[in-house]
Amino acid sequence: MQNPFVQMDRFFRKHRLVFWIVFLAFVGVTALLASRIKLEEDITSIIPRDEKTNALNEIFQQSKLLDRMILTVGTRQADAPDPDSLVAVAEELADSIASQLPEYVKELHREVKEETTLQLFDAVHQHLPIFLEERDYASLDSLTQRDKIKETLERTYATLRSPAGLAFKQFIARDPAGIATPALRKLQLLQYDQQFELYDNHILTRDGKQLILFLTPAFPKNNTAENTVFLESLDQLLERFQQQLPTYNSTYFGGTAVAGGNAVLLRNETLLTPGIMLAVLVIFLALYFRRIFAPVLILVPAILGSLLALSVIAFTKGSISVIALATGSIILGIAVNYSLHVFNHYRHQPDMETVLRDLAHPMTIGSITTIGGFLCLQWVQSEMLRDLGLFAAISLLGASLSSLIFLPQLISRRQQPAAHASGGWIDRLASYRIESNKKLVVAILLLTLFFAFVIRKGGVEPDLNKMNFM
C-alpha cells in the first residue's frame, strides 16, 4: 500500500500553487477562528468540581456580598486624627470615586443606614421570645416595677434632651421600657471583630485611625477585562488623592481586586513562559543546525498545531482557561519534536520520500499515544485540566500532521542540507552509550534509591489560597 504522505508530497511538488493555496487557506481559517476565542482568567478553574463544589461556586457567583470591595481611608501619622476630619476626607474621596468612575461603581456605601438599624430593631421586637432565655424573664419582671420604671423614664428623658436624642428617639419610642435590651445585648456576640465602632454612622477602627467604605463594582468579579481597567483607574485616582492629602492614605481589598490581580499575572505569564521557551528553542536549533531559517521552519508545525487547537476550541467551546495556555511551553516542546525528527532525518537522508516512508509509521504511533494520554484529562473534574488536555491533544495532532504534510514542502531541496552529522557536541552526546560506562550505571542506580527515599518527605500544598496572587 502506497504511503499517503509520500503521495501528497509528490502531488504538492508537482502542483506548487495548489500547495500554497491549501497552506495559506489553512493558516487563514484557523487564525480567524482562533482570534474569536474567549480567554477565561478564573483562578478557581483549577479546582476539581463535583456537585458540592459546583453548588458552593454557584452561591459565590450569585452572592452580591462577595463582589464588594473594602476601601479604607486612614492616616499616615502615629496619632489618630480628629474623627470629623477623617469622615470629611472619606466623604471627599467617595465623591471623587462616584463622579469620576460612575460606569464602574454600582454602589458606594459610606455609612450604616439608620433604616437598617431600625429594621433589625423591629425584627428583634417581633420575635423577642426567640432571643430570650429563662434568666432573662427575671430581669423583665424587674422592669415593670414602679421604681425601675421611674428610673428608666428619667434616664430616657435625659437622653432625649442630649444631642444623642436625635439618633435614639425612634428607638426609645419603640421600646420606652427597654424590654428588648437583653436580646440586643446577645446580638453583640455575633460581632466577628471587636476592633470596629460607629461614629456618626460611619465605621471606624477602634483606634480611630481608619474609616471603612464598601464599594460594589458595576461588573461581577469574573469580568476581569472590565475590572482590570476599573482597578487601574482607581489606582490613579487614589494616587492623586494621596498627593493632594499627603497625611492620609487609602487602600482597597476584595474579590474583584484579587481576581483582577490574578488575571494580569496570568496574562503576563501566558506570554512569558512560552516566550522564554520559544527563545531557547530558536537559539538551540540555530546553533545545532547552523542555518538561520532552520528554527523558523521547525516551529511552523507547532504554530499550525496551536492555531488548529485554538480554532477547534473556539468553534466548539468558545473559551479556554488562560492557565491552560500558560502551560503551552510544555506542549511546544513536545510539538517541536515532530518537525525536528523530519528536519534532522532529512539532514542525514536528503531524499524526502525516503524520510516520509521512514518516519510516517513511528511518528503516527508515537503521536497517537501522546495524544491519547492528554485526552484522558477529559475525565478529570478540573475544568483547567480538561482545557489543557483538549488543547494539547489537538495541538499535537496538528503538529504531527503538519510535519508530514506541510513541512516537507517548506524545506528547500535546491541544495543539500548542512552535513555535520558527527561534528557537534549534541551529536556526540546523543551517540554516547551510557550502558557501556559501569560507574555511571551504578551512580544512576544509587541516585534512584536515594530519590526513592527522599520523595517520601515531599507533600502537597493544602492551602488553596496560596494559588491566588495577592
Buried (B, 14 or more C-beta within 10 A) or exposed (E): EEBEBBEBBBEBBEEEEEBEEBBEEBBEEBBEBBEEBEBBBBBBBBBEBEEEEEEEBEEBEEEEEBBBBBBBBBBEEEEBBEBEEBBEBBBBBBEBBBEBBEEBBBEBBBBBEEEEBEEEBEEBBEEBEEBBEEEBEEBBEEBEEEEBEEEBEEEBEEBBEEEEBEBEEEBBEEBEBBBBBBBBEEEEEEEEEEEEEEBEBBBBBEEBBBBBBBBBBBBBBBBBEBBBBBBEBBEEBBEEBBEEBEEBBBEBEBBBBBBBBBBBBBBEBBEEBBEEBBEEBBEEBBEBBEBEEBBBBBBBBBBBBBBBBBBBBBEEBEEBBBBBBBBBBBBBEBBBBBBBBBBBBBBEBBEBBEBBBBBBEEBBEBBEEBBEEBBEBEEBEBBBBBBBBBBBBBBBBBBBBBBBBBBBBBBEEEEEBEEEEEEBEEBEEEEEEEEEEEEEEEEEEEEEEEEEEEEEEEEEEEEEEEEEBE
